[in-house]
């Protein structure tokens, strides 16, 4: 076990330092920060086909193309199991999200909403612009081996292009009015980004009341699996009705990458 001094240094790094190099800016992932003007498909250009099952499934991602090799060789891959955090600590996370017009797409792997400028995530001393949110059914993260029926990944970028993700877990429960705006507008088939007229989406209404988070350093969860992504996952889930979860699952299918090994990474559970 590391010494108390070493663990304190690691916690300080997690809570204050910006994401490291190789930050997930490579193309080909629905976690990428750019606002696509066309569907971000696995077939676009010369990009190799990848999927969540079969020959192009997660076990094969690292061998599909040289640019995907981090999916196999990386030591800081996501998602991970969030049970059994190494330590508890005060993690300052604030989401200053603003309502705005909704631009939505289906890239063949997930439903994604792109956001206009103006929404900010603060993590420690670092600040990130909210770029997009997308969904996985079931959740990619697990807690003591158990997934939630759905997760939303809010993707952010800073001035240097480093990425920070805020994951919000969904459990079955009360109907979610803000999520309903996304479900009603979501393309049922692959489709380019388009603005939904007359609809204002408030991303803050998709967040839990508490932003106590699990915090660790990881990667994109889709090819090219680039590392250096600053991960936050809210400990408190939000609700969506069974019908809402079922509709999104019918659109995106089972699109969760399997859990990846921690490889000694520090996992901090935030306390208020």
N, C-alpha and C positions, 0 to 999 in steps of 0.2 A: 504494500500500500504506500502511496506517496506521503511525504511528510506534510504536516499541517501548513508549513510555509509554502511548499510547492503547490498544494491544493489551493491555497489562497491566491497565489499568483495566477493559477489557471482560471479561477473564478473571475479575477480582475480582468483577465484577457477576454473572457466570454462576455462580460457585462459591459466593457467599455471599448474594446478594439473593433475597428471596422473589419468587414470581411476581407479575407486574404486574397492572394493572387489566384488566377484561374477561376474567375468568379461566375462562370456560367453564362458568359456572353456569347457563346458559340451558337449558331443557328440550329434549328431542327428540333426544338423542344417547345411544348406548350407552356413551360415555365419561363421561357425567355421574355425579356422585358419589352421588346419592340411591339408597336401597334401594327399588326399585319394588315395590309390592304387587300390581301387575297388569302384564301384558306391556307393555313400552315399545314400542309399535308406531308405524310411520309413519302409520297411519291413525287413531290415537287422537284423539278430539275433532276439532278443526279443523286439526290438523297436516297439512301437505301431504305427499303421498306422495313418497318418494325411494327410490332403489335404487342398485345398482351397475352397471346397464346400461340401455340403452334410453332412453326419453324422460325418465325421472327419474334418469338416471345422473349421475356426478360432474361432467361438463362442464356440466350444467344446474342443479346444486344452487343456485347463486347467483341464478338467475332464478325459482326455484319459489315463493319467498315473500320478503317484505321482510326477515323475521328471518333469512333464510339468505344475505343479500347479502355477508356477510364471506367466504363460500366463494369468491366471485369477486373481491372487492375487497381482501381482506386481504393484507398484505405479510409476514406471519409464519405462513404456513400449514404444516401437517404432512400427510403425512410428507415427509421429505427423503432424499436419498441421503447416506449416512454416509461414503463414501469421500473421501479427500483432506481431512482435518481441517485447520483453519487452524493449530492449535497443540496441543502436548501439555501437560498440566498435571496436578497432583495434585488429584483430585476426591474429597472425602470423602463416600462414600455407604455407609450402613449400613442393613440391613433386619432389624429386630427383629420378626420375624413369629412368631405363635403358632398352634398347632393349634386348630381349633374346628369347630363343626358346619357343614355345607355346605348353603347355600341356593342353588338353581340355577334358571335360567330360560332360555327361548329367546325373544328379543324380535322374531324375524323377520329380524334382521340378523346375529346372532351368538349364541353360547352364553356366558352370563355367570354367574359365581359371586359371590354377595355374602358378605361376611365380617362376623363379629361384632366388637365393639370389642376393642381390645387390641394390634393389630399396628401397628407404627410404621416409617416410612421416614424416615431422617435424611439430609439433603442439605446439606452445609455446616453452617450454624447453624440451618437450618430443619427443622421436624419435621412430618410428615404422617401422618394416620391412613389405613391401608389400608381401602378401601371395597369394591372389586370387582376381578375380573379377567375379561377376555373375550379372544376369539381371532379372528385373521384368517388366512385361507389364500388365497393365499400371504402372506408378510409384507408389510406396507405399506412398511416401510423397505427400502432396498436398500443394498448396499455395492459401490461401483464399478459400479452398474447392475444388479447381480445380486440377486434376492430370495432369501430363505430359504423353505422350504416352508410355514412357519407362524411366527407370533409371538403371544405372550401380552402383553397390556397390563394391568399392575397399576395401577389408578387410586387416587390418594390425595387427601385434602383436608386443609387446615390449619384452624385455628380461625376464620380469616377467610373460608373458602370458596375459597381459591386451590387450584389443582390441580397435582399433580405426577404424572407417569406414569413407570413403570419398564417398559421393553420388554425381553422375553426372547425371543431368537430360537431357533427349533428347527431342528436339522438331522436328517436321517434317520440312525438308528443304533440304539442299544440301546433296548429296551422301557423305558418310563417308568412305574413303578408308581403314583406319585402322580397323574400325568395320567390314568391308567386309571380312577381313582375318578370323575373328571369325565366321562370318555367314557361309562362305564357308566350314569351318572345323567342324562346330557344328554338333554333332550326332543328327539325327532326332528322335532317340529313346534312351532309357536309355542305357548308355554305360560307361565303366570304363575309367579312365584317360589314355590318350595316347599322346605321343609327335607327333606333326605334322612336318614331315620332310620337310626341305627346306623353312620353314616359320619363319621369325623373327617378333615378335610383339613388338611394342614400346608403352607401356601403356601411356607414356606422350602425345602421339598423340590423345588419347581419352579424354584429359582434356581440359577445356575451357582456354582461354587466361588469365583470371583472376581467382585467387583462393580466392577471397572474399567469405566467407561462412556463412551460418547459423550454429550456434554451440549450442549443448545441450547435456545433459547426458541421455542415453536411454538404449535400450536392443537389443538383437537379435530380428529379426522380424519373426523368425520361432521357433518352439519348440526346445529347452526347454525355450526360451524367457528369457534367463539369462540377468540380469541387470549389470550395470557398464560399458557399452559400450560408448566410447567417439565418439559422432556423429558430423560429418561435412558434410554439403550439399552445393555444389557450387551454388551460386546465379545465375551466368551466365550459361545458358544451352548450350549444343552443338547440332549439327544437325545430323540427319540421314534421308535418303530418306524414303518416305512412303513405298516403296517396302522393304527396309531393315527392318523397324520396323515390317511390316507385316510378314516377314519370321520368325523373332525371336518370334513373338507372336504365329505363327502357331506351333512352336516347344514347347514353354513353357506354352502357354495358359494364362489365367487370374491368375497370381500368385502374387497378391498383398494383404497383410494383411490389414484389415480396419484400419482407423485412430484410435489412442488410446488417451485417455484424458491426458492433460498436467499435471494435479494434482499439479499446482503451480510451476512447474519447470521453471527455467530461460531460455529463448530463446534469444540468442544474434545474431544480424545481423551484420556481419563484414563489415567494410569499408576499402577501400584502403588508 
